[in-house]
Amino acid sequence: MTVVPVFLVFLSLFWFCGSEHASSNAKENQFQQVEPTQPAEQDPYLIKECLSNQYTHKSCEKVFCHPWERCVEGKCLCKLPYQCPKNGSSVCSANGKYFHTYCQLKSYECQRPEAKFLHKGKCASKETFAISVDHGDSHLLRVKPVNQKNAMFVCGSEWTMNEANVACRHLGFESGAEHYQANSSITESALNSLHCLQITCRGLETSLAECHIQVKSRDSNEGFVSLQCHENLRVCSAGEFHCVNKKCISLTKTCDGINDCGDLSDELCCRECRDNSFHCRSNICIPNKNVCNKEIDCLTGEDEARVLCAGKHKGAENHSMDKERKRIKTFLPKVHCGLTNHTLTRRKRIVGGETARKGEFPWQVAITEAGSDGATLYCGGVYIGGCWVLTAAHCVRANRIHLYRVWVGLLDTIEYDKGTHTYTLKQLIIHEKYNASSYENDIALLELSGKGECSLAQSTPACVPWSQYMFRPGDTCKVSGWGLEKGYTKQYILKWGNVNLFQNCSELYPGRFFEQMACAGTYDGSVDSCKGDSGGPLVCFDADNVAYVWGIVSWGENCGEAGHPGVYTKVASYYDWISHHVTRSLISRYNI
C-alpha cells in the first residue's frame, strides 16, 4: 500500500496517535542512565522505561516548576530575581539580606545557598533560626525558631521523610535524610520536656523556617524526632530503589506520595500508587492532602478537577509559605488558551465526522494557495496565540509564501461568513530537520501579517503542551478539518471526530514511525483523518476541558483502514523549538 500524505485540506474521518508517553525524550538522554535493581524492574508500581530518564523535582516534563523557576529544555532553571513578580510579601534571609518578595529570595538563593528564608517582614538584628542534631546515639533533632528563646525538641507525630529531608538540607546535606524515628524518652532533658515543635513541610523546601511550625503540648506518649542525614554513597541492595541522587530507599517506599528520595525520583514513574496517595495521569504519585487544595499538582489538573473537588476544597494552608507561594502564582503572566464557546460532547464512533458549530474549534484555521483558478483550500492549521499558526511542514514551501492565505473563523468553504478573517504571511518557518521522505519533524510555523490585530480576530488559541506525559494512550481526543470523506469524496464544511491515542504505533508502522510522531484513530478505522486534513489539529483536553494541540495531521496509509491509524507530529516534542521562535511567554500556560 502506498503512503498517503494527509495533504490538501483536512478532515472527515480522523486518526491521530499519541506516542507512548513512557518513551524517553531525547533532551533527557544527557543524563546518566539508571540501572535499577532486579526487584525494581519487576515491581508492579514502577515503570522501568520511565525510570531510565532519571526524572527529579527539576524535570518539568513531569512536575511544575516553582514560581521562581522556568522550564527550559525539560529542566526547571532558576530565574534571576528581577524576573519574579514584583508583588508579594517582603521577607528576610538567613544572611540578613532583605527582599521585596519571597520569590526574589528563592531566586537569589539559587546563586547564594546561604541566603535561606528566615521569616516574613523586614530584617532585625540578632535574629536566628537554628537547628541541630544531638551527638551520640540519640540523634535528637533540636530547632530554635526566630520567635523562640531556646531550642526545642520536635514532635514525632506527623513527621515524615518530607520534613526529614528538609531538615537535612537545612543542615547542608543536599541528598536529604537517611532515616528518622520517633523516640519517646532518650535523655533526662527530653523526658522532662512538656512541649515540642509540630513541623509540617511539603518536602522540597530548603529551610525548616519555610515550613509550618507551632508549639504543641506534649503528652506522655509523644515521641521526639531522631534524625540521621544521608552522607555516604553505597551500592543499593536487591530490595532497594536507586534514587537519582544515589540514595537507596526501600522499594516499599516508592509511589506512596512521600518524597523519600529527597529529589522526588521515587514518585515520578508510578504505574499506580500505594494507599494514602493520589495517582496523576502522568504516572506521578502525590499525597492525598495535596488533592483539592486549590493548587494544581498533576500536569493536567485532575487533582483539582471540579467534579472531584466539588465541596471538598480545603480552606487555610497548613504550611507557613504555602499561601505566599500560591499568591505569587496569581501574579505570574497568564496565558488564556484552549477554551471553546461550546461544550464538546464525547461520541465513541463518528463515521465521517460531525459537523462543527461556530466556536467549537476556534483554533482551527484553513490555508489556501492563490492560483490562476482562484484560491484552493490546501491544508489545515492551528492557531497558538499572537500572530502564530502551527501546520505541517509538507503543506508549505518557502518560495511560495506570497501565495498563501490563512483563513480564521472559517466553517463553510463555499458560503461566506462575515466572521471569517483572511491573512497573508509575514514569515514562514519550516523545521530545519524536516525530512520530506520520512515525514520526520513535519512541523512549520506561520506568522500572520499585521501589527497585532491578528490576535484580536482569533481570541482563543489552542494551548501548546510542554510535556509528553500530559496525555497517554487510550485518551480520547478530537481531530478536525475539511479533508476528504470516506470514499474520497470532497467536503466543504468543517467536521470533527473523536479518536483514541494509540500505544503500539511503531509496531503498526515498522521502520516508519519515529519518537516525535503520534498516532490516533479507532480500532476499526471508522474515524480517521484523510487527504486534505494535513496540518490540522488533534486536540486533547485536561480535567478542566482546556484544549491542548497534541498533534499536527501528518501522514497515513489510506484513510479509515483498520490497523492503520493516522500519524501526527507530536507537538510536545517541539515545545522548545516553538517557544524559541514565538517567545516562551506567549505559549507557557503553567510552566512559565
C-alpha positions as CSV (number, residue, x, y, z in Angstrom):
1,M,0.0,0.0,0.0
2,T,1.2,3.5,-0.7
3,V,1.7,6.1,1.9
4,V,-0.7,9.0,1.5
5,P,0.5,12.3,3.0
6,V,-2.7,13.6,4.6
7,F,-2.4,16.6,2.3
8,L,-4.9,19.1,0.9
9,V,-7.2,20.5,3.4
10,F,-8.2,18.4,6.4
11,L,-10.8,16.0,7.9
12,S,-13.9,14.0,7.9
13,L,-12.5,10.7,9.1
14,F,-10.0,11.1,11.8
15,W,-6.9,9.5,13.2
16,F,-4.1,10.6,15.4
17,C,-1.6,8.9,17.6
18,G,-0.3,10.0,20.9
19,S,3.1,8.4,21.0
20,E,3.8,6.3,24.1
21,H,4.5,8.8,26.9
22,A,6.8,6.4,28.7
23,S,9.3,6.6,25.8
24,S,12.4,8.6,26.6
25,N,12.6,12.2,25.4
26,A,15.8,13.0,23.5
27,K,16.5,16.0,25.6
28,E,16.6,13.8,28.7
29,N,19.2,11.5,27.3
30,Q,22.0,13.7,28.5
31,F,21.6,12.3,32.0
32,Q,23.3,9.2,33.3
33,Q,21.1,6.1,32.8
34,V,19.5,4.5,35.8
35,E,20.4,0.8,36.4
36,P,17.5,-0.4,38.5
37,T,17.9,-3.5,40.6
38,Q,16.1,-6.6,39.6
39,P,13.2,-6.1,42.1
40,A,12.7,-2.6,40.8
41,E,12.3,-3.9,37.3
42,Q,9.7,-6.3,38.5
43,D,7.9,-4.0,41.0
44,P,4.3,-3.6,39.9
45,Y,4.2,0.0,40.9
46,L,7.3,1.2,38.9
47,I,7.6,1.9,35.1
48,K,11.1,0.7,34.1
49,E,11.3,2.7,30.8
50,C,10.3,5.9,32.6
51,L,13.0,5.3,35.3
52,S,15.7,5.4,32.6
53,N,15.0,9.1,32.1
54,Q,16.1,9.9,35.7
55,Y,13.3,12.4,36.4
56,T,13.5,14.5,39.5
57,H,11.7,17.5,41.0
58,K,13.7,19.6,38.5
59,S,12.2,17.8,35.5
60,C,9.4,19.9,34.1
61,E,8.4,17.1,31.8
62,K,7.0,15.6,35.0
63,V,6.4,18.4,37.5
64,F,5.5,22.1,37.6
65,C,8.4,24.5,38.2
66,H,8.3,26.8,41.2
67,P,7.3,30.4,40.6
68,W,11.0,31.4,40.9
69,E,11.9,28.9,38.1
70,R,11.2,28.5,34.5
71,C,11.1,25.4,32.3
72,V,13.8,25.3,29.7
73,E,14.6,22.1,27.7
74,G,12.9,19.9,30.2
75,K,14.6,21.3,33.3
76,C,13.5,23.8,35.9
77,L,16.1,26.5,35.9
78,C,16.2,29.4,38.4
79,K,15.1,32.8,37.2
80,L,17.0,35.9,38.1
81,P,15.4,37.9,40.9
82,Y,14.2,40.7,38.7
83,Q,12.2,38.1,36.6
84,C,10.0,37.4,39.6
85,P,6.6,39.2,40.0
86,K,7.1,42.4,41.9
87,N,4.0,41.8,44.1
88,G,4.1,39.8,47.3
89,S,5.2,39.9,50.9
90,S,8.7,41.1,51.9
91,V,11.0,38.6,53.6
92,C,14.3,38.4,55.4
93,S,17.0,35.8,54.5
94,A,19.2,33.9,56.9
95,N,22.2,36.1,55.9
96,G,20.3,39.2,56.9
97,K,19.5,40.3,53.4
98,Y,16.1,41.9,52.8
99,F,14.0,41.0,49.8
100,H,10.8,42.6,48.5
101,T,9.2,39.2,47.8
102,Y,9.6,35.6,48.7
103,C,10.1,34.7,45.0
104,Q,13.1,37.1,44.8
105,L,14.6,35.5,47.8
106,K,14.3,32.0,46.4
107,S,15.7,33.1,43.1
108,Y,18.7,34.7,44.9
109,E,19.2,31.5,47.0
110,C,19.9,29.6,43.8
111,Q,23.2,31.5,43.4
112,R,23.8,32.0,47.2
113,P,22.6,28.9,49.1
114,E,23.4,30.6,52.4
115,A,20.6,33.1,51.8
116,K,17.8,30.8,53.0
117,F,14.4,32.0,54.1
118,L,14.3,33.3,57.7
119,H,11.0,35.0,58.2
120,K,8.4,37.3,56.7
121,G,8.9,41.1,57.0
122,K,12.0,43.3,57.4
123,C,15.2,42.1,59.0
124,A,16.1,42.9,62.5
125,S,19.4,42.4,64.3
126,K,20.4,39.2,66.1
127,E,17.6,37.0,64.7
128,T,18.4,33.4,64.3
129,F,16.7,30.2,63.2
130,A,18.9,27.3,64.3
131,I,18.6,23.5,64.0
132,S,21.0,20.9,65.4
133,V,21.2,17.1,65.9
134,D,22.5,15.8,69.2
135,H,25.7,13.8,69.1
136,G,25.8,10.3,70.4
137,D,23.3,7.5,69.9
138,S,20.1,9.6,70.3
139,H,20.5,12.0,67.3
140,L,17.6,14.0,68.6
141,L,16.6,17.0,66.5
142,R,16.5,20.4,68.1
143,V,15.0,23.5,66.5
144,K,15.1,27.1,67.6
145,P,12.6,29.3,65.6
146,V,13.1,33.0,65.4
147,N,10.3,33.7,67.9
148,Q,11.5,31.2,70.5
149,K,14.2,31.9,73.1
150,N,15.5,28.3,73.3
151,A,15.8,25.3,71.1
152,M,13.1,22.7,71.5
153,F,12.7,19.0,70.5
154,V,10.5,18.2,67.6
155,C,7.2,16.2,67.9
156,G,7.4,12.8,66.4
157,S,3.7,12.7,65.3
158,E,3.0,13.8,61.7
159,W,6.8,13.9,60.9
160,T,7.6,12.1,57.6
161,M,10.5,11.9,55.2
162,N,9.2,15.1,53.7
163,E,10.2,17.0,56.9
164,A,13.3,14.9,57.5
165,N,14.7,15.7,54.0
166,V,14.1,19.5,54.5
167,A,15.8,19.4,57.9
168,C,18.9,17.7,56.5
169,R,19.0,20.0,53.5
170,H,18.9,22.9,56.0
171,L,21.9,21.3,57.7
172,G,23.8,21.1,54.4
173,F,23.1,17.6,53.3
174,E,21.8,18.0,49.8
175,S,20.7,14.4,49.4
176,G,18.4,14.8,52.4
177,A,17.8,12.3,55.2
178,E,18.9,8.7,55.6
179,H,16.2,7.8,58.1
180,Y,14.4,9.1,61.2
181,Q,12.3,7.7,64.0
182,A,10.3,9.0,66.9
183,N,11.9,8.2,70.3
184,S,9.8,8.8,73.4
185,S,12.4,9.3,76.1
186,I,16.2,9.3,75.4
187,T,17.7,11.8,77.8
188,E,16.6,13.4,81.1
189,S,16.1,16.7,79.4
190,A,13.9,15.2,76.7
191,L,11.9,13.2,79.3
192,N,11.1,16.4,81.2
193,S,10.0,18.4,78.1
194,L,6.4,19.3,78.3
195,H,6.2,20.9,74.9
196,C,7.6,20.1,71.4
197,L,7.5,21.7,68.0
198,Q,5.0,20.4,65.5
199,I,6.5,20.8,62.0
200,T,4.9,20.2,58.6
201,C,6.6,20.6,55.2
202,R,5.8,20.0,51.6
203,G,9.1,18.3,51.1
204,L,11.1,20.5,48.7
205,E,11.8,23.4,50.9
206,T,15.4,24.3,51.6
207,S,14.9,25.5,55.2
208,L,12.7,24.3,58.0
209,A,11.8,28.0,58.5
210,E,9.7,27.8,55.3
211,C,7.6,25.0,56.9
212,H,4.6,25.4,59.2
213,I,5.8,25.3,62.9
214,Q,3.8,25.5,66.1
215,V,4.4,24.8,69.7
216,K,2.4,21.8,70.9
217,S,1.7,20.4,74.4
218,R,3.3,17.0,74.7
219,D,1.5,14.1,76.2
220,S,3.4,11.2,77.8
221,N,3.3,9.1,74.6
222,E,4.5,11.8,72.3
223,G,7.9,10.9,70.8
224,F,10.7,13.2,69.7
225,V,12.3,13.1,66.2
226,S,15.6,11.3,66.0
227,L,17.3,12.1,62.6
228,Q,20.2,10.7,60.6
229,C,21.2,12.6,57.4
230,H,22.4,10.9,54.3
231,E,26.2,11.1,54.0
232,N,27.8,8.1,52.4
233,L,27.0,6.6,49.0
234,R,26.7,2.9,48.9
235,V,25.5,0.2,46.5
236,C,21.8,-0.4,46.7
237,S,20.7,-3.9,47.7
238,A,18.3,-6.0,45.8
239,G,15.4,-4.9,47.9
240,E,16.0,-1.2,47.5
241,F,15.2,1.6,45.0
242,H,18.1,3.5,43.5
243,C,17.2,7.2,43.7
244,V,18.6,9.6,41.1
245,N,20.6,11.4,43.8
246,K,22.3,8.0,44.6
247,K,20.3,7.4,47.8
248,C,18.9,3.9,48.5
249,I,15.4,3.5,49.9
250,S,13.2,0.5,50.4
251,L,11.1,-0.5,47.4
252,T,8.0,-0.4,49.7
253,K,8.5,3.4,50.0
254,T,8.2,4.2,46.3
255,C,4.9,5.5,44.8
256,D,3.4,6.5,48.2
257,G,3.3,10.2,47.7
258,I,6.2,10.8,50.1
259,N,9.4,12.3,48.8
260,D,11.6,9.6,50.4
261,C,14.5,10.1,48.0
262,G,14.6,13.9,48.6
263,D,14.7,14.6,44.8
264,L,11.2,13.1,44.2
265,S,12.6,10.5,41.9
266,D,10.7,7.7,43.8
267,E,7.3,9.3,42.9
268,L,7.6,10.2,39.2
269,C,7.4,6.8,37.4
270,C,4.5,5.1,39.0
271,R,2.1,2.8,37.2
272,E,-0.1,3.0,40.3
273,C,0.1,4.4,43.8
274,R,0.1,2.9,47.2
275,D,-2.5,3.8,49.8
276,N,-2.8,7.4,51.1
277,S,-1.6,8.9,47.8
278,F,-3.2,10.1,44.6
279,H,-2.2,8.8,41.1
280,C,-1.9,11.6,38.5
281,R,-2.5,10.5,34.9
282,S,1.1,11.4,34.1
283,N,2.1,8.5,36.4
284,I,3.1,10.7,39.4
285,C,2.0,10.0,43.0
286,I,1.1,12.9,45.2
287,P,0.0,13.0,48.8
288,N,-3.8,12.8,49.4
289,K,-3.6,16.0,51.4
290,N,-2.5,17.8,48.2
291,V,-5.7,16.9,46.4
292,C,-8.4,19.6,46.3
293,N,-6.1,22.1,48.0
294,K,-6.6,24.8,45.3
295,E,-3.2,24.2,43.7
296,I,-2.7,22.0,40.7
297,D,-0.1,19.3,41.2
298,C,-1.0,16.9,38.3
299,L,0.1,18.1,34.9
300,T,-3.5,18.0,33.5
301,G,-5.1,19.2,36.7
302,E,-7.1,16.1,37.7
303,D,-6.2,16.6,41.4
304,E,-8.2,19.8,41.3
305,A,-11.0,18.8,38.9
306,R,-14.3,20.4,39.6
307,V,-16.1,17.0,39.7
308,L,-13.6,15.6,42.2
309,C,-13.4,18.7,44.4
310,A,-17.0,19.8,44.5
311,G,-17.5,20.9,48.1
312,K,-14.1,19.5,49.1
313,H,-11.7,22.3,48.7
314,K,-9.7,23.0,51.8
315,G,-9.5,26.4,53.4
316,A,-6.4,27.5,55.2
317,E,-3.0,26.2,54.1
318,N,-1.0,24.1,56.6
319,H,2.4,25.4,55.7
320,S,3.7,28.9,56.5
321,M,4.8,29.8,53.0
322,D,2.3,27.8,51.0
323,K,-0.1,30.7,50.9
324,E,2.6,33.0,49.8
325,R,3.8,30.6,47.1
326,K,0.2,30.3,45.8
327,R,-0.2,34.0,45.9
328,I,3.0,34.5,43.8
329,K,1.4,32.3,41.1
330,T,-1.5,34.7,40.8
331,F,0.9,37.4,39.8
332,L,2.6,35.4,37.0
333,P,1.7,36.3,33.5
334,K,-1.5,34.5,32.3
335,V,-2.0,32.7,29.0
336,H,-5.6,32.2,28.1
337,C,-5.9,29.3,25.7
338,G,-7.8,26.1,24.9
339,L,-11.3,27.3,25.8
340,T,-14.2,26.8,23.5
341,N,-17.6,28.6,23.2
342,H,-19.4,25.2,23.3
343,T,-19.3,22.1,25.3
344,L,-17.9,19.4,23.1
345,T,-19.8,16.1,23.7
346,R,-18.0,12.8,23.5
347,R,-19.2,10.3,21.0
348,K,-17.5,6.9,20.7
349,R,-17.7,6.5,17.0
350,I,-18.5,9.1,14.3
351,V,-18.4,7.7,10.8
352,G,-17.2,10.6,8.6
353,G,-17.2,13.0,11.5
354,E,-19.7,15.5,13.0
355,T,-20.3,19.0,11.6
356,A,-18.6,21.6,13.7
357,R,-20.6,24.5,15.1
358,K,-19.4,28.1,15.3
359,G,-17.0,28.5,18.2
360,E,-16.4,24.8,18.8
361,F,-12.9,24.8,17.3
362,P,-11.8,28.5,17.5
363,W,-8.1,27.5,16.9
364,Q,-8.8,25.8,13.6
365,V,-7.6,27.7,10.5
366,A,-7.6,26.9,6.8
367,I,-4.6,27.5,4.5
368,T,-5.2,28.3,0.8
369,E,-2.9,29.0,-2.0
370,A,-3.7,31.6,-4.6
371,G,-3.5,30.4,-8.3
372,S,-4.8,31.2,-11.7
373,D,-8.1,29.4,-10.9
374,G,-8.5,31.3,-7.6
375,A,-7.7,30.2,-4.0
376,T,-7.7,26.5,-3.4
377,L,-8.2,25.1,0.1
378,Y,-4.9,23.4,0.7
379,C,-4.2,22.5,4.3
380,G,-5.3,23.0,7.9
381,G,-3.5,24.7,10.7
382,V,-3.9,25.5,14.4
383,Y,-3.8,29.0,16.0
384,I,-1.5,29.1,19.1
385,G,-1.6,32.8,20.0
386,G,-0.4,36.2,18.9
387,C,0.1,36.1,15.2
388,W,1.3,32.4,15.0
389,V,-0.2,29.3,13.4
390,L,1.2,25.7,13.5
391,T,0.9,23.5,10.5
392,A,2.7,20.6,8.8
393,A,6.0,21.3,7.0
394,H,4.8,19.3,4.0
395,C,2.0,21.8,3.5
396,V,4.1,24.8,2.7
397,R,7.1,25.9,0.6
398,A,9.3,28.8,1.5
399,N,9.3,30.1,-2.1
400,R,5.5,30.3,-2.2
401,I,5.0,32.3,0.9
402,H,3.4,35.2,-1.1
403,L,0.7,32.9,-2.3
404,Y,-0.6,31.5,1.0
405,R,-3.6,32.9,2.8
406,V,-4.7,31.9,6.3
407,W,-8.5,31.8,7.0
408,V,-9.6,32.3,10.6
409,G,-13.1,31.6,11.8
410,L,-14.0,29.6,8.7
411,L,-16.7,26.9,8.8
412,D,-18.1,26.6,5.3
413,T,-15.6,26.9,2.4
414,I,-18.4,27.9,0.0
415,E,-20.8,30.1,2.0
416,Y,-19.4,33.5,3.0
417,D,-19.3,34.3,6.7
418,K,-18.6,37.9,7.8
419,G,-16.9,36.4,10.9
420,T,-14.1,35.0,8.8
421,H,-10.8,36.9,8.5
422,T,-8.1,36.3,6.0
423,Y,-4.3,37.0,6.5
424,T,-1.2,36.9,4.4
425,L,2.0,35.6,5.8
426,K,4.9,37.7,7.3
427,Q,7.1,34.7,7.9
428,L,7.2,31.0,7.3
429,I,9.5,28.8,9.4
430,I,9.9,25.2,8.4
431,H,11.6,22.9,10.9
432,E,15.3,22.8,9.9
433,K,15.4,19.0,10.2
434,Y,12.2,18.2,8.2
435,N,12.6,15.1,6.1
436,A,10.2,15.1,3.2
437,S,10.8,11.3,2.6
438,S,10.1,10.1,6.1
439,Y,7.9,12.9,7.4
440,E,10.2,13.4,10.4
441,N,9.9,16.8,12.0
442,D,6.8,17.6,9.9
443,I,6.1,20.9,11.5
444,A,6.1,24.5,10.5
445,L,5.2,27.9,11.9
446,L,3.4,30.6,10.1
447,E,3.5,34.2,11.3
448,L,0.5,36.2,10.1
449,S,0.9,39.7,8.7
450,G,-0.4,42.6,10.8
451,K,0.6,44.9,13.7
452,G,-1.1,42.8,16.5
453,E,-4.6,42.9,15.1
454,C,-4.3,39.3,14.0
455,S,-4.5,38.2,17.7
456,L,-7.9,40.0,18.0
457,A,-9.5,38.1,15.2
458,Q,-8.9,34.8,16.9
459,S,-9.0,35.3,20.6
460,T,-8.9,31.6,21.7
461,P,-5.7,29.7,20.7
462,A,-5.1,26.1,21.5
463,C,-2.6,25.6,24.3
464,V,0.8,24.2,23.4
465,P,1.8,21.1,25.6
466,W,5.2,21.2,27.2
467,S,5.4,17.6,28.3
468,Q,5.0,14.2,26.6
469,Y,3.3,12.9,29.7
470,M,0.3,15.2,29.7
471,F,-1.8,12.7,27.7
472,R,-1.4,9.0,27.2
473,P,-2.5,6.0,25.1
474,G,-6.2,5.4,25.4
475,D,-7.2,9.0,25.9
476,T,-10.0,10.3,23.6
477,C,-9.0,13.4,21.7
478,K,-10.6,15.4,18.8
479,V,-9.4,16.0,15.3
480,S,-10.9,18.5,12.9
481,G,-10.7,19.6,9.3
482,W,-12.1,19.8,5.8
483,G,-10.5,16.7,4.4
484,L,-12.0,14.1,2.1
485,E,-14.8,11.9,3.3
486,K,-14.7,8.1,3.2
487,G,-14.7,7.1,-0.4
488,Y,-12.5,10.2,-1.1
489,T,-15.5,12.5,-1.7
490,K,-14.8,16.2,-1.3
491,Q,-16.5,18.1,1.6
492,Y,-16.9,21.8,2.2
493,I,-17.9,22.1,5.9
494,L,-15.6,21.8,8.9
495,K,-16.0,18.4,10.6
496,W,-14.6,16.8,13.6
497,G,-14.4,13.4,15.3
498,N,-13.3,11.5,18.4
499,V,-10.2,9.4,18.1
500,N,-8.1,7.4,20.6
501,L,-4.4,7.8,21.2
502,F,-2.6,4.6,20.2
503,Q,0.3,2.9,22.0
504,N,1.9,0.5,19.6
505,C,2.4,2.7,16.5
506,S,5.9,1.6,15.9
507,E,4.6,-1.9,15.5
508,L,1.9,-0.8,13.2
509,Y,4.4,1.2,11.0
510,P,7.7,-0.6,11.5
511,G,10.7,1.5,10.4
512,R,8.5,4.5,9.5
513,F,7.2,5.6,13.0
514,F,9.6,7.9,14.9
515,E,9.7,9.1,18.5
516,Q,8.4,12.6,17.7
517,M,5.4,11.2,16.0
518,A,2.0,10.2,17.5
519,C,-0.9,8.2,16.1
520,A,-4.6,8.0,16.8
521,G,-7.8,6.7,15.4
522,T,-10.4,4.0,16.1
523,Y,-9.5,0.3,16.0
524,D,-12.0,-0.4,13.2
525,G,-10.9,2.6,11.2
526,S,-14.4,4.2,11.4
527,V,-12.9,7.6,12.3
528,D,-9.7,8.9,10.7
529,S,-8.1,12.0,9.2
530,C,-7.8,11.9,5.5
531,K,-6.3,13.7,2.5
532,G,-6.9,17.4,2.9
533,D,-6.6,17.4,6.7
534,S,-2.9,17.8,6.8
535,G,-1.6,20.5,9.1
536,G,-4.8,20.5,11.1
537,P,-5.0,19.9,14.9
538,L,-5.5,16.9,17.1
539,V,-6.6,18.4,20.4
540,C,-6.7,16.7,23.8
541,F,-8.4,18.1,26.9
542,D,-7.3,18.3,30.5
543,A,-9.5,17.9,33.6
544,D,-10.9,21.4,33.2
545,N,-11.7,20.8,29.5
546,V,-8.8,23.0,28.3
547,A,-7.6,22.0,24.9
548,Y,-4.0,21.3,24.0
549,V,-2.8,20.7,20.4
550,W,-1.3,17.3,20.9
551,G,-0.6,16.6,17.3
552,I,-0.5,18.0,13.7
553,V,-2.0,15.9,11.0
554,S,1.0,14.5,9.0
555,W,0.5,11.2,7.1
556,G,-1.3,8.0,6.9
557,E,-1.8,4.8,4.9
558,N,-5.0,5.1,3.1
559,C,-8.0,6.5,5.0
560,G,-10.2,4.8,7.6
561,E,-8.4,1.5,7.3
562,A,-8.5,-0.8,10.4
563,G,-5.0,-1.3,11.8
564,H,-3.6,1.8,10.2
565,P,-4.3,4.9,12.3
566,G,-3.4,8.4,11.2
567,V,0.1,9.6,12.1
568,Y,0.7,13.0,13.5
569,T,3.6,15.3,14.5
570,K,3.7,15.2,18.3
571,V,3.7,18.8,19.3
572,A,5.0,18.3,22.9
573,S,8.3,17.2,21.3
574,Y,8.7,20.6,19.7
575,Y,7.8,22.8,22.7
576,D,11.3,24.3,22.9
577,W,11.5,24.8,19.1
578,I,8.2,26.6,19.1
579,S,8.9,28.8,22.1
580,H,12.3,29.7,20.6
581,H,10.5,31.3,17.6
582,V,7.3,32.7,19.2
583,T,8.7,33.6,22.7
584,R,8.1,31.4,25.7
585,S,5.7,33.8,27.4
586,L,3.2,33.5,24.5
587,I,2.6,29.8,24.9
588,S,3.5,29.0,28.5
589,R,0.4,28.2,30.5
590,Y,1.7,26.8,33.7
591,N,5.5,26.3,33.5
592,I,6.3,29.9,32.9
